């Protein structure tokens, strides 16, 4: 590809506008592109994963409430979900090199500002820039993998390319807390800065093949992007903060959600009436696209069982990321195995069955977790969380291939629409999942605490004996009998709350298991309906042709 007179064959042309050509390369070049893809994939998501997995510690170190720290997550998701509205057309019109230099240059500047002046405001700025950059880096990782695999193995490149960024979460769990926690969490910015610089070096040292450039932007695209970004910011912020301020006790949450829906509705209204829309709104209403959107969103919600519920359960025992390394090493290995299985099995006729199996695997992992107790620790969750890791990897690739097949049926004008839809379901689904499971856990914790409190009575001999035993144990440090008795009661109350929390987390595991089983059953019905249609459409044996 470095040869000035290289002639591209027709089959080496890009599948979609903005994608690079796929020339014949030597094995060494393919290996180099493979390494580049891994670095770019980690650069796209590791920084946000480090914040997500350490959110409570970050809040304390930066002098923030946990609710304020969650705004960092909301800002990243909002900008990441809408980034492709801009980036897909930018690559078509400007080309990949210009787009990536602008994105990475802005990201590097944002991280340097956050390092030089560590405040909440600069952290929000860095999250916003990182959200946009993540969308571009994910696509760059995919395009690099296009150069690794032969053309006949392009589906494998798609599966692996979109799955690699998902490895950022278990990898973030393996990063020691001290590495990222120093000086107002400067470690997060240092890691993101290092990955951005490495990405910059790679796209210059190992440039992608050229692309076909053409005019793509229209003036009215700016209106769509502005409305969508404002709507996503309001909606994501409300989802991130709702379970902390509580949905029914903060009227402004409702106003934010209402305004978000109004703005996003305006996007749909605006796009539906354009002669050359950025988003194919009516296509979103077709059965296949509604199916893939609903499935992707539901599975992404279910997968927050791992990032929120399972980790939340272990946090009750005082565990931090540094005590979870063995667990998430197993999850990382499981996810890599899942990617390999998905790449090996992915065929057009297998996509829906693979998604169904993925939902069943997630359901099994969640069901295993429903047996958790206050004594449950990381080793007891290795099998269940590994199953969730396999399920996540086994779902993403087939879901993407299913959608890409529908795009190819309609043509390149539908590419932006699908990329935006898929990225939104994944980003918004993760945020909504944490919000939903967190709300369920809070409600069930209060319910279980009330039930446990009602079942206890000071007249119960067992309760009285426990209080007396605890009071006697406290007597050496609290000679006053009244103080010892009060402290014993407080400890019993704390134990009650801890047990209520464990039971509430078990309820969230049940919710995930039931949702996943229901999704698998729904997919089974869809598969049977499609198979029935295929059989009816097949000509009868012996019938005239």
Protein Blocks (a to p, Z undefined) as FASTA:
>chain_A
ZZmkbccdfklpcfbghiacdddddfklmmmmmmmmmmmmmmmmmmmmmmmmmmmmmmmm
nopafklmmmmmmmmmmmmmmmmmmmmmmmmmnojklmmmmmmmmmmmmmmmmmmmccfk
lmmmmmmmmmmmmmmmmmmmmmmmmmmpcfklmmmmmmmmmmmmmmmmmmmmmpcfklmm
gghhllmmmmmmmmmmmmmmmmmmmccdddddddfbdfklmmmmmmmmmmmmmmmmmmmm
mmmnopklmmklmmmmmmmmmmmmmmmmmmmmpfbdfbdfklmmpmklmmmmmmmmmmmm
mmmmmmmmmmmmmmmnopafklmmmmmmmmmmmmmmmmmmmmmmmcfklmmmmmmmmmmm
mmmmmmmmmmpcfkbcfklmmmmmmmmmmmmmmmmmmmmmmmmmmmmmnojklmmmmmmm
mmmmmmmmmmmmmmmmmmmmmmmmmmmmmmmmmmpcfklmklmmmmmmmmmmmmmmmmbl
klmmmmmmmmmmmmmmmmmmmmmmmmmmmmmmmmmmmmmmmmmmmmmmmmmmmmmmpcce
hiaZZ
